[in-house]
Amino acid sequence: MAAVHDDVAEFALLLRRLKERTDRSYAALARRLDMHASTLHRYCTGEAVPQDFAGVERFAVLCGASVEERTELHRRWVMADAVRRRPRPPEGRAVPSGDDTGPAVVADLARSAPAVVAGLGRPAPAAVPDRRPPLRFRPRHRLRPRRSPVRSVALALSLVAALLGLTASTAGHLPAPGAHPAPHRARAAAPAPLTWTADDHTPGLTNCGEDYVIAQPPQKVPPPPHPEDIAAWATSQRAVHAGTTGVRITVQGRGSAAVVLEALHVRVSSRTTPAAGRGTLYSLSDGCGAGITPRFFAVNLDAYQPVARSMPGDDGAGTPVPAIGFPYRVSLQDPEVLMVSARTESCTCDWYLDLTWSSQGRTGTVRIDDHGRPFHGTSSTGLPGYRYDRVSYRPGRWVPIPAANTNATAD
């Protein structure tokens, strides 16, 4: 548990060191980052972890961080973000061990019926002197009839035979004659040596915001949410990704052993022609960030067999970030973030990803999707579009997007 807190604390420490280089307050930096000062303060103190790295990188650029420092900051954020996503284990209750009762029951039965144990072909255990005080029973007016000796012996025989058979099976020996062997149970398949999370409601590769199709007029659609609330906003509006769907995948090993990520395969489970009245396009773009584009995997969902192609990025200063294809290597201490940008211009598609892996002589595949459901997107071609204008209108309102620019908003 200490390592969990250390990951968040180390990330927060790097943020504070970057802020100390400037003479700006939290409020001044927060205005440049388009966030609340209290939110930035919670990030720097370790009380919260940002859901997206784009805002963290803009913060680092404002503080004059070098490329190496931003790389280390990204590594620390990935580990802190994994801690944030990790579910807390429920408070368990102490479970008494079966070893504390099994041998005692066998010993008590053996003392009460030594002939039975001997009759099974096993030596009777040594008699243990009973030092307990004799029990005194208060006579009753009506006494129950005694059990038949034959019935008592038969009952003791069945109990001792079952317990001795269980003890012998646990010790790796054959059960005693007359004992019923336990039914054979197949071993459950070992889990994959990695964990993953996927988020398909992000501000996009360049932090400019993505587009959604909603079957509601502008008067009934709430304003664009903060980046951390996009998923809840889209769910409440039954919004569908328009044109481009960005998915951020975080992969981490379960232990120190390396896990090699071999390939990422695209699976389209449904492809239909977009309905004419499927809704209106709403752009969440509210201005772009520092022009930082991470390397990513591009997917053309309109292709007959879509593939994930590795694409280069940009560090915001004009220096390209080289594309890196598979394989990747992850472990518990070295997670990896994979960005996927899936685009369609002619279909309404359901799709998911298959991630193949290998580790310590084992191989396997994990399905990456939206909490058990395929990712879902549709074309934005020909749809009327709106963007939210906070400059010309206070506090803001949805305004039409020119038809010539509707397709460009989804890029």
Buried (B, 14 or more C-beta within 10 A) or exposed (E): EEEBEBBBBBBBBBBEBBBEEEEBEBEEBBBEBBBBBEBBBBBBEBEBBBBBBBBBBBBBBBBEBEEEBBEBBBBBBBBBBBBBBEEEEEEEEEEEEEEEEBEEEBBEBBBEBBEBBEBBEEEBEEEEEEEEEEEEEEEEEEEEEEEEEEEEBEEBBEBBBBBBBBBBBEEEEEBBEEBEEEEEEEEEEEEBBBBBBBBBBBBBBBBBBBBBBBBBEBEEBEEBBEBBEBBEBBEEBEBBBBBBBBBBBBBBBBEEEBBBBBBBBBBBEEBEEBEEEBBBBBBBBBEBBBBBBBBBBBBBBBEEEBEBEBBEBBBBEEEEBEBEEBEBEBBBEBBBBBBBBBBBBEBBBBBBBBBBBBBEEEEBEBEBBBEEEBBBBBBBBEBEBBBBBEEEEEEBBBEEBEEEEBBEBBE
